[in-house]
Amino acid sequence: MVESLLRESMDEAQIPRGRGLTPPGRSPEERMPQIVTVDSRFDLSAEEPSLSEADAIVVELVELSETRRACAAVCRRARRGQTIVLASPGYLGATHDLLIRPLTEAGFEVGTDICVACSPPPAAPVAGEGKAPQRVLGATGPTCAGRARAAIETVAPAVQIVSTPEAAELTVVLAEALRALGVQPDQE
């Protein structure tokens, strides 16, 4: 299902898929979109070249220094038609600083040539809640939101779309502020 959503979103946006990635005997339309997750198991020094082959890249690291390094590699290997999702903890403006600005400086028109989104990790579930918290996702436009949602749903069961990457980053700030004040979300 995730693959079909990503394929439909790519088709709606008329974004070409990578060349030479289709298995023999299959047309490019039949090829499953490739989603790469850059996390602690991803060997950036050895696997960086594979980033340019991916249709979607999800950067999901814990340490900010690792996230900066991974985003720099993703931007170096970026190609037209990709979707890049920052799914690491960060700060307000991290998506702009680590992805949007470098991609724009590299000549991409973000939102047209390449899609960028932010889906920060959710706050830890409330004790006894029993279900995973909903993931928030903000993208650089509606087409990008659809493509990013299809990619992030590979690691998150529930996704709520917000208007921009900054809005997604702000939800983390709000959650931390509420937690510091001792405010618990309503139990349903």
Steps between C-alpha positions, in 0.01 A plus 500: 500500500778744590675431171180561300439831684854616424467391136163682464643815657799488266271449201272789602799731529636369167835437664732265312639198678871428502653344191651155506314397814233287338549124528544323164171422326302772683397845390590800721133527602513147644812567707443523874609837638820470699488650849829526688509565874819664623515389862764361737525180290573693177874516428524849352863468392435179304138548390489872410502431122174301536319815615478631144314183396223538759159643420455602863748547785402508866771643728435356845797551732516598865810720530494843334861463379409172326188660354704792361748260340225283351307800364818634337552161329135486391527849350824405317328196346158659440337471162187639342186310599611387845314542827711570808349479848680626809372267773767575759467708812623848425419861565261757359638572152703179466322389180574835339862512619592137429300427183309786338783757495772260374270354234399847382866604487568186291247623243189302595160664521373343821136400464533465122827321415533326833271452800605570857305427818546482874353228720664524841485198728192507722523560870528184705162333552325571827543214747216252466373654177580185303502649150770672301466877482401661173783633284476859372620584149544841339613536138583765242166457319204263457668271246807481721279424802346203320836363389658556842204338674542187291869488596455570873219245532768234456621587852190657660152345518305827532582832332338842539578760231570860606558800273880536488824341624524780757152415633613139548813618684287726717290206621811363673562833671137510616506139625819566699352818648185316605704216646712751697179651638373156600208511260396155376301450179137402539449126539245366253 
